[in-house]
Structure formats: C-alpha cells, structure tokens
Amino acid sequence: MLIPILETIWALSALGLVVLVLLHSPKGDGLGGIGGQAQLFSSTKSAEATLNRVTWTLAVVFMGLAVVLSAGWLAK
C-alpha cells in the first residue's frame, strides 16, 4: 500500500525537477526570462532564490525516494 504512493511521489518529483531545471535561465535571470518579469515575486532575486529552494527540495525528495525504493527496505 505504501510503495505505490511513494512511487507516485517519486515520479511527480522527477517531473517537477525537469520543469524547474528548464525554468532556470543559463544567464541567471531565471523566471524573468520567460515572458517578462514574474508577477508572483516581488523581485528577480526573490524569484531566483525561491526557484533554487524548490529545486533543491525536490532533488532531495527524488534522491531519497530513489534510494529507499531501490534498496528494497520496504516489504511488498
């Protein structure tokens, strides 16, 4: 029962990571490079910091679940 839930979270975190990495701009302007300035954030610096924080969080979740699911620590 727990394994399918964890696998779903793992897959969603992978998809989220792909999207967030693509949102990062190679020039460092982040979300501002996509159709102008982001309206969700007060400044570009705030947007970049939030984007980095969410990306790191999803990366930790993805890697943690990858280890747990592949190690076979959960009984089926």
PDB file of N, CA, C and O in Angstrom:
ATOM      1  N   MET A   1       0.821  -1.194   0.000  1.00  0.00           N
ATOM      2  CA  MET A   1       0.000   0.000   0.000  1.00  0.00           C
ATOM      3  C   MET A   1       0.864   1.256   0.000  1.00  0.00           C
ATOM      4  O   MET A   1       0.536   2.236  -0.668  1.00  0.00           O
ATOM      5  N   LEU A   2       1.949   1.230   0.735  1.00  0.00           N
ATOM      6  CA  LEU A   2       2.817   2.405   0.847  1.00  0.00           C
ATOM      7  C   LEU A   2       3.695   2.592  -0.383  1.00  0.00           C
ATOM      8  O   LEU A   2       3.984   3.723  -0.772  1.00  0.00           O
ATOM      9  N   ILE A   3       4.119   1.496  -0.995  1.00  0.00           N
ATOM     10  CA  ILE A   3       5.050   1.579  -2.120  1.00  0.00           C
ATOM     11  C   ILE A   3       4.444   2.305  -3.325  1.00  0.00           C
ATOM     12  O   ILE A   3       5.123   3.155  -3.901  1.00  0.00           O
ATOM     13  N   PRO A   4       3.208   2.019  -3.737  1.00  0.00           N
ATOM     14  CA  PRO A   4       2.656   2.776  -4.875  1.00  0.00           C
ATOM     15  C   PRO A   4       2.543   4.276  -4.600  1.00  0.00           C
ATOM     16  O   PRO A   4       2.705   5.086  -5.512  1.00  0.00           O
ATOM     17  N   ILE A   5       2.269   4.645  -3.366  1.00  0.00           N
ATOM     18  CA  ILE A   5       2.187   6.067  -3.013  1.00  0.00           C
ATOM     19  C   ILE A   5       3.560   6.715  -3.139  1.00  0.00           C
ATOM     20  O   ILE A   5       3.691   7.806  -3.693  1.00  0.00           O
ATOM     21  N   LEU A   6       4.592   6.033  -2.618  1.00  0.00           N
ATOM     22  CA  LEU A   6       5.951   6.557  -2.710  1.00  0.00           C
ATOM     23  C   LEU A   6       6.432   6.618  -4.156  1.00  0.00           C
ATOM     24  O   LEU A   6       7.135   7.556  -4.533  1.00  0.00           O
ATOM     25  N   GLU A   7       6.064   5.631  -4.968  1.00  0.00           N
ATOM     26  CA  GLU A   7       6.442   5.651  -6.375  1.00  0.00           C
ATOM     27  C   GLU A   7       5.775   6.802  -7.117  1.00  0.00           C
ATOM     28  O   GLU A   7       6.379   7.394  -8.011  1.00  0.00           O
ATOM     29  N   THR A   8       4.547   7.121  -6.759  1.00  0.00           N
ATOM     30  CA  THR A   8       3.848   8.255  -7.370  1.00  0.00           C
ATOM     31  C   THR A   8       4.525   9.564  -6.987  1.00  0.00           C
ATOM     32  O   THR A   8       4.735  10.426  -7.839  1.00  0.00           O
ATOM     33  N   ILE A   9       4.866   9.716  -5.717  1.00  0.00           N
ATOM     34  CA  ILE A   9       5.567  10.926  -5.263  1.00  0.00           C
ATOM     35  C   ILE A   9       6.916  11.036  -5.955  1.00  0.00           C
ATOM     36  O   ILE A   9       7.330  12.130  -6.338  1.00  0.00           O
ATOM     37  N   TRP A  10       7.607   9.910  -6.119  1.00  0.00           N
ATOM     38  CA  TRP A  10       8.904   9.879  -6.792  1.00  0.00           C
ATOM     39  C   TRP A  10       8.780  10.334  -8.245  1.00  0.00           C
ATOM     40  O   TRP A  10       9.582  11.138  -8.719  1.00  0.00           O
ATOM     41  N   ALA A  11       7.771   9.816  -8.951  1.00  0.00           N
ATOM     42  CA  ALA A  11       7.561  10.191 -10.355  1.00  0.00           C
ATOM     43  C   ALA A  11       7.185  11.664 -10.490  1.00  0.00           C
ATOM     44  O   ALA A  11       7.657  12.347 -11.400  1.00  0.00           O
ATOM     45  N   LEU A  12       6.339  12.152  -9.589  1.00  0.00           N
ATOM     46  CA  LEU A  12       5.949  13.567  -9.630  1.00  0.00           C
ATOM     47  C   LEU A  12       7.123  14.482  -9.312  1.00  0.00           C
ATOM     48  O   LEU A  12       7.245  15.563  -9.888  1.00  0.00           O
ATOM     49  N   SER A  13       7.986  14.052  -8.396  1.00  0.00           N
ATOM     50  CA  SER A  13       9.158  14.863  -8.090  1.00  0.00           C
ATOM     51  C   SER A  13      10.116  14.892  -9.277  1.00  0.00           C
ATOM     52  O   SER A  13      10.762  15.911  -9.524  1.00  0.00           O
ATOM     53  N   ALA A  14      10.215  13.788 -10.013  1.00  0.00           N
ATOM     54  CA  ALA A  14      11.055  13.761 -11.218  1.00  0.00           C
ATOM     55  C   ALA A  14      10.515  14.726 -12.270  1.00  0.00           C
ATOM     56  O   ALA A  14      11.276  15.476 -12.882  1.00  0.00           O
ATOM     57  N   LEU A  15       9.214  14.703 -12.472  1.00  0.00           N
ATOM     58  CA  LEU A  15       8.590  15.616 -13.434  1.00  0.00           C
ATOM     59  C   LEU A  15       8.773  17.069 -13.002  1.00  0.00           C
ATOM     60  O   LEU A  15       9.080  17.935 -13.821  1.00  0.00           O
ATOM     61  N   GLY A  16       8.584  17.322 -11.719  1.00  0.00           N
ATOM     62  CA  GLY A  16       8.777  18.674 -11.196  1.00  0.00           C
ATOM     63  C   GLY A  16      10.209  19.152 -11.354  1.00  0.00           C
ATOM     64  O   GLY A  16      10.449  20.320 -11.661  1.00  0.00           O
ATOM     65  N   LEU A  17      11.161  18.252 -11.144  1.00  0.00           N
ATOM     66  CA  LEU A  17      12.570  18.609 -11.324  1.00  0.00           C
ATOM     67  C   LEU A  17      12.869  18.989 -12.763  1.00  0.00           C
ATOM     68  O   LEU A  17      13.588  19.957 -13.012  1.00  0.00           O
ATOM     69  N   VAL A  18      12.330  18.246 -13.703  1.00  0.00           N
ATOM     70  CA  VAL A  18      12.548  18.554 -15.116  1.00  0.00           C
ATOM     71  C   VAL A  18      12.020  19.955 -15.428  1.00  0.00           C
ATOM     72  O   VAL A  18      12.702  20.754 -16.071  1.00  0.00           O
ATOM     73  N   VAL A  19      10.819  20.243 -14.974  1.00  0.00           N
ATOM     74  CA  VAL A  19      10.213  21.552 -15.238  1.00  0.00           C
ATOM     75  C   VAL A  19      11.018  22.665 -14.572  1.00  0.00           C
ATOM     76  O   VAL A  19      11.284  23.691 -15.198  1.00  0.00           O
ATOM     77  N   LEU A  20      11.404  22.478 -13.326  1.00  0.00           N
ATOM     78  CA  LEU A  20      12.133  23.520 -12.612  1.00  0.00           C
ATOM     79  C   LEU A  20      13.521  23.761 -13.195  1.00  0.00           C
ATOM     80  O   LEU A  20      13.972  24.904 -13.265  1.00  0.00           O
ATOM     81  N   VAL A  21      14.197  22.702 -13.610  1.00  0.00           N
ATOM     82  CA  VAL A  21      15.514  22.887 -14.214  1.00  0.00           C
ATOM     83  C   VAL A  21      15.378  23.635 -15.539  1.00  0.00           C
ATOM     84  O   VAL A  21      16.227  24.462 -15.876  1.00  0.00           O
ATOM     85  N   LEU A  22      14.327  23.352 -16.282  1.00  0.00           N
ATOM     86  CA  LEU A  22      14.120  24.086 -17.527  1.00  0.00           C
ATOM     87  C   LEU A  22      13.748  25.547 -17.278  1.00  0.00           C
ATOM     88  O   LEU A  22      13.995  26.392 -18.139  1.00  0.00           O
ATOM     89  N   LEU A  23      13.170  25.860 -16.141  1.00  0.00           N
ATOM     90  CA  LEU A  23      12.844  27.248 -15.812  1.00  0.00           C
ATOM     91  C   LEU A  23      14.077  28.063 -15.472  1.00  0.00           C
ATOM     92  O   LEU A  23      14.080  29.283 -15.634  1.00  0.00           O
ATOM     93  N   HIS A  24      15.128  27.396 -15.001  1.00  0.00           N
ATOM     94  CA  HIS A  24      16.362  28.110 -14.692  1.00  0.00           C
ATOM     95  C   HIS A  24      16.956  28.636 -15.985  1.00  0.00           C
ATOM     96  O   HIS A  24      17.097  27.901 -16.963  1.00  0.00           O
ATOM     97  N   SER A  25      17.300  29.903 -15.981  1.00  0.00           N
ATOM     98  CA  SER A  25      17.901  30.509 -17.161  1.00  0.00           C
ATOM     99  C   SER A  25      19.417  30.374 -17.092  1.00  0.00           C
ATOM    100  O   SER A  25      19.995  30.553 -16.020  1.00  0.00           O
ATOM    101  N   PRO A  26      20.070  30.066 -18.195  1.00  0.00           N
ATOM    102  CA  PRO A  26      21.526  29.954 -18.176  1.00  0.00           C
ATOM    103  C   PRO A  26      22.213  31.293 -17.934  1.00  0.00           C
ATOM    104  O   PRO A  26      23.375  31.322 -17.528  1.00  0.00           O
ATOM    105  N   LYS A  27      21.520  32.391 -18.173  1.00  0.00           N
ATOM    106  CA  LYS A  27      22.103  33.708 -17.969  1.00  0.00           C
ATOM    107  C   LYS A  27      21.866  34.229 -16.558  1.00  0.00           C
ATOM    108  O   LYS A  27      22.361  35.299 -16.202  1.00  0.00           O
ATOM    109  N   GLY A  28      21.128  33.497 -15.763  1.00  0.00           N
ATOM    110  CA  GLY A  28      20.903  33.899 -14.387  1.00  0.00           C
ATOM    111  C   GLY A  28      19.687  34.774 -14.170  1.00  0.00           C
ATOM    112  O   GLY A  28      19.470  35.251 -13.056  1.00  0.00           O
ATOM    113  N   ASP A  29      18.877  35.002 -15.213  1.00  0.00           N
ATOM    114  CA  ASP A  29      17.691  35.820 -14.980  1.00  0.00           C
ATOM    115  C   ASP A  29      16.470  34.989 -14.628  1.00  0.00           C
ATOM    116  O   ASP A  29      15.394  35.550 -14.420  1.00  0.00           O
ATOM    117  N   GLY A  30      16.598  33.681 -14.555  1.00  0.00           N
ATOM    118  CA  GLY A  30      15.558  32.797 -14.024  1.00  0.00           C
ATOM    119  C   GLY A  30      14.194  32.981 -14.654  1.00  0.00           C
ATOM    120  O   GLY A  30      14.064  32.971 -15.878  1.00  0.00           O
ATOM    121  N   LEU A  31      13.181  33.148 -13.827  1.00  0.00           N
ATOM    122  CA  LEU A  31      11.807  33.278 -14.300  1.00  0.00           C
ATOM    123  C   LEU A  31      11.583  34.545 -15.110  1.00  0.00           C
ATOM    124  O   LEU A  31      10.639  34.616 -15.897  1.00  0.00           O
ATOM    125  N   GLY A  32      12.432  35.537 -14.929  1.00  0.00           N
ATOM    126  CA  GLY A  32      12.282  36.776 -15.682  1.00  0.00           C
ATOM    127  C   GLY A  32      12.505  36.587 -17.167  1.00  0.00           C
ATOM    128  O   GLY A  32      12.039  37.399 -17.966  1.00  0.00           O
ATOM    129  N   GLY A  33      13.207  35.535 -17.555  1.00  0.00           N
ATOM    130  CA  GLY A  33      13.475  35.272 -18.962  1.00  0.00           C
ATOM    131  C   GLY A  33      12.304  34.661 -19.698  1.00  0.00           C
ATOM    132  O   GLY A  33      12.365  34.519 -20.919  1.00  0.00           O
ATOM    133  N   ILE A  34      11.261  34.300 -19.017  1.00  0.00           N
ATOM    134  CA  ILE A  34      10.106  33.667 -19.649  1.00  0.00           C
ATOM    135  C   ILE A  34       8.975  34.682 -19.696  1.00  0.00           C
ATOM    136  O   ILE A  34       8.234  34.830 -18.724  1.00  0.00           O
ATOM    137  N   GLY A  35       8.837  35.366 -20.788  1.00  0.00           N
ATOM    138  CA  GLY A  35       7.736  36.296 -20.977  1.00  0.00           C
ATOM    139  C   GLY A  35       7.771  37.492 -20.046  1.00  0.00           C
ATOM    140  O   GLY A  35       6.713  37.960 -19.625  1.00  0.00           O
ATOM    141  N   GLY A  36       8.919  37.995 -19.717  1.00  0.00           N
ATOM    142  CA  GLY A  36       8.996  39.175 -18.861  1.00  0.00           C
ATOM    143  C   GLY A  36       9.152  38.809 -17.401  1.00  0.00           C
ATOM    144  O   GLY A  36       9.401  37.651 -17.065  1.00  0.00           O
ATOM    145  N   GLN A  37       9.008  39.778 -16.551  1.00  0.00           N
ATOM    146  CA  GLN A  37       9.175  39.580 -15.112  1.00  0.00           C
ATOM    147  C   GLN A  37       8.056  38.709 -14.540  1.00  0.00           C
ATOM    148  O   GLN A  37       6.909  38.787 -14.979  1.00  0.00           O
ATOM    149  N   ALA A  38       8.399  37.903 -13.580  1.00  0.00           N
ATOM    150  CA  ALA A  38       7.407  37.051 -12.911  1.00  0.00           C
ATOM    151  C   ALA A  38       6.528  37.917 -12.011  1.00  0.00           C
ATOM    152  O   ALA A  38       7.041  38.735 -11.248  1.00  0.00           O
ATOM    153  N   GLN A  39       5.251  37.748 -12.093  1.00  0.00           N
ATOM    154  CA  GLN A  39       4.328  38.537 -11.294  1.00  0.00           C
ATOM    155  C   GLN A  39       4.130  37.965  -9.894  1.00  0.00           C
ATOM    156  O   GLN A  39       3.576  38.631  -9.019  1.00  0.00           O
ATOM    157  N   LEU A  40       4.582  36.738  -9.683  1.00  0.00           N
ATOM    158  CA  LEU A  40       4.380  36.089  -8.386  1.00  0.00           C
ATOM    159  C   LEU A  40       5.360  36.570  -7.331  1.00  0.00           C
ATOM    160  O   LEU A  40       5.123  36.381  -6.138  1.00  0.00           O
ATOM    161  N   PHE A  41       6.447  37.182  -7.745  1.00  0.00           N
ATOM    162  CA  PHE A  41       7.510  37.529  -6.814  1.00  0.00           C
ATOM    163  C   PHE A  41       7.752  39.024  -6.841  1.00  0.00           C
ATOM    164  O   PHE A  41       7.484  39.685  -7.844  1.00  0.00           O
ATOM    165  N   SER A  42       8.256  39.556  -5.745  1.00  0.00           N
ATOM    166  CA  SER A  42       8.483  40.993  -5.652  1.00  0.00           C
ATOM    167  C   SER A  42       9.731  41.424  -6.398  1.00  0.00           C
ATOM    168  O   SER A  42       9.820  42.572  -6.834  1.00  0.00           O
ATOM    169  N   SER A  43      10.684  40.542  -6.555  1.00  0.00           N
ATOM    170  CA  SER A  43      11.896  40.899  -7.283  1.00  0.00           C
ATOM    171  C   SER A  43      12.473  39.662  -7.963  1.00  0.00           C
ATOM    172  O   SER A  43      12.113  38.528  -7.648  1.00  0.00           O
ATOM    173  N   THR A  44      13.371  39.913  -8.897  1.00  0.00           N
ATOM    174  CA  THR A  44      14.007  38.802  -9.605  1.00  0.00           C
ATOM    175  C   THR A  44      14.863  37.981  -8.651  1.00  0.00           C
ATOM    176  O   THR A  44      14.939  36.758  -8.768  1.00  0.00           O
ATOM    177  N   LYS A  45      15.501  38.656  -7.713  1.00  0.00           N
ATOM    178  CA  LYS A  45      16.341  37.953  -6.742  1.00  0.00           C
ATOM    179  C   LYS A  45      15.488  37.013  -5.881  1.00  0.00           C
ATOM    180  O   LYS A  45      15.904  35.895  -5.580  1.00  0.00           O
ATOM    181  N   SER A  46      14.320  37.463  -5.494  1.00  0.00           N
ATOM    182  CA  SER A  46      13.405  36.635  -4.709  1.00  0.00           C
ATOM    183  C   SER A  46      12.925  35.436  -5.529  1.00  0.00           C
ATOM    184  O   SER A  46      12.818  34.325  -5.010  1.00  0.00           O
ATOM    185  N   ALA A  47      12.640  35.667  -6.805  1.00  0.00           N
ATOM    186  CA  ALA A  47      12.180  34.579  -7.672  1.00  0.00           C
ATOM    187  C   ALA A  47      13.263  33.527  -7.833  1.00  0.00           C
ATOM    188  O   ALA A  47      12.991  32.328  -7.773  1.00  0.00           O
ATOM    189  N   GLU A  48      14.493  33.981  -8.038  1.00  0.00           N
ATOM    190  CA  GLU A  48      15.607  33.043  -8.221  1.00  0.00           C
ATOM    191  C   GLU A  48      15.865  32.240  -6.947  1.00  0.00           C
ATOM    192  O   GLU A  48      16.119  31.037  -7.007  1.00  0.00           O
ATOM    193  N   ALA A  49      15.799  32.908  -5.799  1.00  0.00           N
ATOM    194  CA  ALA A  49      16.025  32.223  -4.523  1.00  0.00           C
ATOM    195  C   ALA A  49      14.936  31.182  -4.268  1.00  0.00           C
ATOM    196  O   ALA A  49      15.225  30.076  -3.814  1.00  0.00           O
ATOM    197  N   THR A  50      13.705  31.533  -4.557  1.00  0.00           N
ATOM    198  CA  THR A  50      12.596  30.588  -4.369  1.00  0.00           C
ATOM    199  C   THR A  50      12.720  29.419  -5.332  1.00  0.00           C
ATOM    200  O   THR A  50      12.502  28.270  -4.948  1.00  0.00           O
ATOM    201  N   LEU A  51      13.067  29.702  -6.571  1.00  0.00           N
ATOM    202  CA  LEU A  51      13.226  28.647  -7.565  1.00  0.00           C
ATOM    203  C   LEU A  51      14.348  27.689  -7.161  1.00  0.00           C
ATOM    204  O   LEU A  51      14.208  26.474  -7.305  1.00  0.00           O
ATOM    205  N   ASN A  52      15.451  28.227  -6.658  1.00  0.00           N
ATOM    206  CA  ASN A  52      16.555  27.382  -6.192  1.00  0.00           C
ATOM    207  C   ASN A  52      16.141  26.527  -5.005  1.00  0.00           C
ATOM    208  O   ASN A  52      16.478  25.344  -4.947  1.00  0.00           O
ATOM    209  N   ARG A  53      15.417  27.107  -4.062  1.00  0.00           N
ATOM    210  CA  ARG A  53      14.987  26.383  -2.865  1.00  0.00           C
ATOM    211  C   ARG A  53      14.049  25.228  -3.230  1.00  0.00           C
ATOM    212  O   ARG A  53      14.196  24.121  -2.714  1.00  0.00           O
ATOM    213  N   VAL A  54      13.099  25.486  -4.110  1.00  0.00           N
ATOM    214  CA  VAL A  54      12.151  24.440  -4.514  1.00  0.00           C
ATOM    215  C   VAL A  54      12.868  23.346  -5.308  1.00  0.00           C
ATOM    216  O   VAL A  54      12.568  22.164  -5.144  1.00  0.00           O
ATOM    217  N   THR A  55      13.806  23.734  -6.159  1.00  0.00           N
ATOM    218  CA  THR A  55      14.566  22.753  -6.933  1.00  0.00           C
ATOM    219  C   THR A  55      15.382  21.848  -6.021  1.00  0.00           C
ATOM    220  O   THR A  55      15.384  20.630  -6.197  1.00  0.00           O
ATOM    221  N   TRP A  56      16.069  22.430  -5.054  1.00  0.00           N
ATOM    222  CA  TRP A  56      16.861  21.616  -4.110  1.00  0.00           C
ATOM    223  C   TRP A  56      15.975  20.695  -3.292  1.00  0.00           C
ATOM    224  O   TRP A  56      16.335  19.545  -3.042  1.00  0.00           O
ATOM    225  N   THR A  57      14.824  21.190  -2.876  1.00  0.00           N
ATOM    226  CA  THR A  57      13.910  20.359  -2.090  1.00  0.00           C
ATOM    227  C   THR A  57      13.435  19.158  -2.907  1.00  0.00           C
ATOM    228  O   THR A  57      13.434  18.028  -2.418  1.00  0.00           O
ATOM    229  N   LEU A  58      13.032  19.408  -4.150  1.00  0.00           N
ATOM    230  CA  LEU A  58      12.584  18.295  -5.000  1.00  0.00           C
ATOM    231  C   LEU A  58      13.727  17.334  -5.307  1.00  0.00           C
ATOM    232  O   LEU A  58      13.502  16.128  -5.409  1.00  0.00           O
ATOM    233  N   ALA A  59      14.932  17.839  -5.455  1.00  0.00           N
ATOM    234  CA  ALA A  59      16.079  16.968  -5.706  1.00  0.00           C
ATOM    235  C   ALA A  59      16.336  16.046  -4.523  1.00  0.00           C
ATOM    236  O   ALA A  59      16.630  14.865  -4.706  1.00  0.00           O
ATOM    237  N   VAL A  60      16.226  16.580  -3.308  1.00  0.00           N
ATOM    238  CA  VAL A  60      16.431  15.760  -2.105  1.00  0.00           C
ATOM    239  C   VAL A  60      15.332  14.705  -1.986  1.00  0.00           C
ATOM    240  O   VAL A  60      15.608  13.551  -1.659  1.00  0.00           O
ATOM    241  N   VAL A  61      14.086  15.103  -2.251  1.00  0.00           N
ATOM    242  CA  VAL A  61      12.969  14.144  -2.200  1.00  0.00           C
ATOM    243  C   VAL A  61      13.171  13.048  -3.245  1.00  0.00           C
ATOM    244  O   VAL A  61      12.998  11.867  -2.946  1.00  0.00           O
ATOM    245  N   PHE A  62      13.538  13.436  -4.472  1.00  0.00           N
ATOM    246  CA  PHE A  62      13.737  12.469  -5.544  1.00  0.00           C
ATOM    247  C   PHE A  62      14.851  11.478  -5.203  1.00  0.00           C
ATOM    248  O   PHE A  62      14.671  10.266  -5.324  1.00  0.00           O
ATOM    249  N   MET A  63      15.992  11.997  -4.780  1.00  0.00           N
ATOM    250  CA  MET A  63      17.129  11.122  -4.471  1.00  0.00           C
ATOM    251  C   MET A  63      16.839  10.237  -3.258  1.00  0.00           C
ATOM    252  O   MET A  63      17.195   9.059  -3.252  1.00  0.00           O
ATOM    253  N   GLY A  64      16.204  10.791  -2.247  1.00  0.00           N
ATOM    254  CA  GLY A  64      15.864   9.998  -1.065  1.00  0.00           C
ATOM    255  C   GLY A  64      14.922   8.851  -1.388  1.00  0.00           C
ATOM    256  O   GLY A  64      15.121   7.721  -0.944  1.00  0.00           O
ATOM    257  N   LEU A  65      13.890   9.159  -2.170  1.00  0.00           N
ATOM    258  CA  LEU A  65      12.951   8.105  -2.555  1.00  0.00           C
ATOM    259  C   LEU A  65      13.599   7.098  -3.500  1.00  0.00           C
ATOM    260  O   LEU A  65      13.260   5.915  -3.462  1.00  0.00           O
ATOM    261  N   ALA A  66      14.520   7.545  -4.342  1.00  0.00           N
ATOM    262  CA  ALA A  66      15.212   6.621  -5.231  1.00  0.00           C
ATOM    263  C   ALA A  66      16.014   5.605  -4.422  1.00  0.00           C
ATOM    264  O   ALA A  66      16.029   4.419  -4.751  1.00  0.00           O
ATOM    265  N   VAL A  67      16.672   6.063  -3.376  1.00  0.00           N
ATOM    266  CA  VAL A  67      17.454   5.155  -2.524  1.00  0.00           C
ATOM    267  C   VAL A  67      16.529   4.204  -1.786  1.00  0.00           C
ATOM    268  O   VAL A  67      16.768   2.996  -1.775  1.00  0.00           O
ATOM    269  N   VAL A  68      15.485   4.724  -1.174  1.00  0.00           N
ATOM    270  CA  VAL A  68      14.568   3.891  -0.388  1.00  0.00           C
ATOM    271  C   VAL A  68      13.872   2.854  -1.253  1.00  0.00           C
ATOM    272  O   VAL A  68      13.759   1.690  -0.868  1.00  0.00           O
ATOM    273  N   LEU A  69      13.401   3.280  -2.433  1.00  0.00           N
ATOM    274  CA  LEU A  69      12.663   2.343  -3.298  1.00  0.00           C
ATOM    275  C   LEU A  69      13.586   1.314  -3.937  1.00  0.00           C
ATOM    276  O   LEU A  69      13.172   0.173  -4.137  1.00  0.00           O
ATOM    277  N   SER A  70      14.810   1.676  -4.261  1.00  0.00           N
ATOM    278  CA  SER A  70      15.704   0.724  -4.929  1.00  0.00           C
ATOM    279  C   SER A  70      16.397  -0.218  -3.949  1.00  0.00           C
ATOM    280  O   SER A  70      16.819  -1.308  -4.334  1.00  0.00           O
ATOM    281  N   ALA A  71      16.519   0.187  -2.696  1.00  0.00           N
ATOM    282  CA  ALA A  71      17.219  -0.653  -1.712  1.00  0.00           C
ATOM    283  C   ALA A  71      16.364  -1.823  -1.240  1.00  0.00           C
ATOM    284  O   ALA A  71      16.889  -2.783  -0.674  1.00  0.00           O
ATOM    285  N   GLY A  72      15.070  -1.755  -1.463  1.00  0.00           N
ATOM    286  CA  GLY A  72      14.204  -2.849  -1.035  1.00  0.00           C
ATOM    287  C   GLY A  72      13.971  -2.883   0.466  1.00  0.00           C
ATOM    288  O   GLY A  72      13.692  -3.940   1.032  1.00  0.00           O
ATOM    289  N   TRP A  73      14.085  -1.731   1.109  1.00  0.00           N
ATOM    290  CA  TRP A  73      13.891  -1.661   2.563  1.00  0.00           C
ATOM    291  C   TRP A  73      12.425  -1.789   2.957  1.00  0.00           C
ATOM    292  O   TRP A  73      12.121  -2.117   4.104  1.00  0.00           O
ATOM    293  N   LEU A  74      11.523  -1.537   2.029  1.00  0.00           N
ATOM    294  CA  LEU A  74      10.104  -1.650   2.310  1.00  0.00           C
ATOM    295  C   LEU A  74       9.610  -3.005   1.828  1.00  0.00           C
ATOM    296  O   LEU A  74       9.867  -3.394   0.689  1.00  0.00           O
ATOM    297  N   ALA A  75       8.918  -3.708   2.673  1.00  0.00           N
ATOM    298  CA  ALA A  75       8.408  -5.034   2.316  1.00  0.00           C
ATOM    299  C   ALA A  75       7.207  -4.879   1.396  1.00  0.00           C
ATOM    300  O   ALA A  75       6.368  -3.998   1.589  1.00  0.00           O
ATOM    301  N   LYS A  76       7.138  -5.746   0.396  1.00  0.00           N
ATOM    302  CA  LYS A  76       5.987  -5.683  -0.542  1.00  0.00           C
ATOM    303  C   LYS A  76       4.855  -6.505  -0.054  1.00  0.00           C
ATOM    304  O   LYS A  76       3.814  -6.571  -0.707  1.00  0.00           O
TER     305      LYS A  76
END
